[in-house]
Amino acid sequence: MSSSSPTIRERAQPKLRFTFSFAPRINHSFALDGGKTIEPFVTYKRQFDLGVQGGEAGMAGLVTDSAGGGLTFTNPNEYSLSVTTDLEGLGATTPESLNSKFQLKIPIR
């Protein structure tokens, strides 16, 4: 006969992350013929980690920086095309990630 000991399973506690972000965007719209516009922009984002509830206390105070830019072309009542890219992890020895996005908006009539 073998004896077995009862096991107790721990429930994973949810971890809540509290952050504060500062993200200015500088842009300027240029008018083109036929009401079309083109708008270049640059962004900078600084995110402060205020702490993790149920997590490790040592993570509080972590700061993440990112910068990016893009261009939006708009043809009113027809479409809007936007291309953006940003680099996360500025100031680190190796950046964390490079993100790009292509967005096409077409109104439904």
C-alpha positions, 0 to 999 in steps of 0.5 A: 500500500502506498501512502500519498500526502494531500496537495494544496494548490495555490491560486494565482493572485492577479497582478495589477500594474499601475502606470503613469504616461506622459506622451506629447505629440507634435504635428502640423497639417498641410493643405493640398489641392482638392481638400486633401491634407498631409500631416507629419508628426513626432511623438515621445512617450515616458511611462512611469511604473508606480508599482505592481500590486501582488507583484514584486516591490522592486519594480516600482519606479521603472521608467520606459521611454519611446519615440516615434513618428509618422505621416497621415494622408487624408482625402476627405470623404474617401480615405485616410492613410497613416503610417507610423513607427516607434522605438521603445526602450530608448536609453537602454543598451539595446532597444526593446522593440521597434513597432510599425503600423499601417492604417487605412480608414475608409468611411462606410456610406 
